[in-house]
């Protein structure tokens, strides 16, 4: 996992990619689930992620760890600079 996270450092969108990979790994998100995450599912104040499972999986609320909160905070700060109009946290960066 460390090598995968390390690989995001060479990415054009390293802050977003690191956050996305970390959340996918820690919370066992499928690509389709990660693509469907909405901003209101990420609760940094309560330190939880509301995970909506697909394929008849059980949707859950999972705790966010410190490094995840830092990655989310860094990405949301970068995301705010982009000013996207949709509610998906992991918007494409041009």
N, C-alpha and C positions, 0 to 999 in steps of 0.2 A: 504494500500500500504506500509506503514511504517513497518508493521509486515512482509510482504513478503521480503522487502529489508533487514530487520534485520535477517531473516532466512538465507540469503546468507552468513552471517558471519561464520556459522558453516560448510559451504561448503568447499570441498577440493580445489575448484577453485574460491574462494570468490571474487577476483578482477574481473574476467571475468563474473561471474554470476551476480554480482551487476550491472555492466555496462549493460549487456544484459537485465536484468529485468527492469531496469530504462528506457532504450530506448524503450522496448516493451510497457511499460505502457504509457509513455509520448507521444509516437507517434502512439499508437494504432496499433502496428505491430502484425500481425498473426504470429504464429510459423513459418509457411512456408516463410513468408516475411522476418522475422528476420534471418532465415537460409540462405537466398539468398542475404543478404546485402554484398556488396563488399567494400573493403577499399576505392576505389575512390568515393563512395557515402557519405563517412564521411569526411566533409571538416571542419577541426578544425580552419583553418585560417579564413575562412569566417563565421564560427560558424553556419553551416547549415548541415542538413542531407537530402540527396536526397532519398526519399522514393518511391520505385517501388512497386506499389500495384498489387495484384493478383485479380482474380475473377472479372474482368472488373471494378476494382476500379480506381480512378483518381490518378495517380502518382503526387507527389508534392515535393516541397522543403520546409522543416520546420526548424525553428530556433532551435539551441541548447542552452540550459541554462547553467549557470556556473557550477552547480553540475554535469550536464551531461558531460561537457567538461573535468572536473576533473576526472570523472570516465573513460572516454574514454582515457585520457592521461595516467592514471595509468595502464589501461589494455594494451594499445599499448606499453608501456614500458616493461611490463611483456611479452607481445607477442613477442617483438623483442628479448628478451632473449631466447625464445623457438626456434626462427628461422624457422618458418613454410614456406613451399614452395607455398601454395595456397594463393589466394587473399581474402579469407573470414576472416573477423576480428575475429569471434568467433570460433577459432579452438579448437579442443579438447586438453586438457592438460593432460599429463600422469604423 
